[in-house]
């Protein structure tokens, strides 16, 4: 009891709040419990002195507030050290910004300077973002699809009661889903001409899929978006992005002419690679958003 | 300059939403306030002439991340209910 007081205080603190996770984890991980030599049982917890527990519960918020105050002071200090907004000699005011804004439309063919920067000059950043999203969904799938660890095993028929055939939701979804998906597609295809782009358009399309599955269940959506098609589509989109961007950077670095020309700015088929890259990012993001929702809600795609 | 007062109002509301998200005891109410925070942030992005960011913030911040948090809350409640039934 004396040996590991702090650990048991934490356990007592946890058990008061998050009883269910403790028990669920106990069911799921038999190995984990065997690793700790002293198994915390009900008797142990009762044996923990009530005074110490109360003192710890009082001390915990105070320590938390002190820690957060120190961090806030630290960050505020950093904020006050920043240079004045909009001053001429600031470090952000350099030749990179000048080049992007002056020659951006000419070099990339994109009217929307943001799209030109994130998908042409800085395309590796966007590639990394797409991969981060894909890796996050992969991690969720590893956790939730694995039958021994998944919490969906604990209670049956997860998320079934969330889907009721509600008249209001159904009618609203009937009107809203086509408009939402259309608007998302517009944002993706129009990303080089106006505000929008792959990420926001894909997120809106994913939201449309989520709305559809909330209103009408999963049977309709499963016909074309199941685990198999999900894997193929996402992998193809990411590979297409990587390969085409490698080609474009290789040509650009060595001074070759690419087969993708900038075209006339303002046309829908212009700006070289930006339109297909937007489409690839949008597909990955839409699949990931819907996939995360489906994994969270019923434990499979 | 014409949006000055409106922007100040939005910023004050943003701070209020941020603080009350942390201080609300009810997790569901906290989530709803968090959605309101994202929506206010989207309006501020639009006023700062960053429409790309405004669209993304409205779609991801107010839409999808809130939906995922709602589902997580629902599943946690269900797990808690299930474990209580087992102990009884």
Interface residues (C-beta under 8 A of the other chain):
Chain A: X19 X20 X21 X23 X24 X112 X114 X115 X151 X154 X155 X158 X159 X162 X187 X195 X196 X197 X199 X200 X203 X204 X206 X207 X210 X289 X292 X293 X296 X297
Chain B: X51 X52 X54 X55 X56 X59 X60 X63 X64 X67 X68 X71 X72 X74 X75 X76 X78 X79 X80 X82 X83 X84 X86
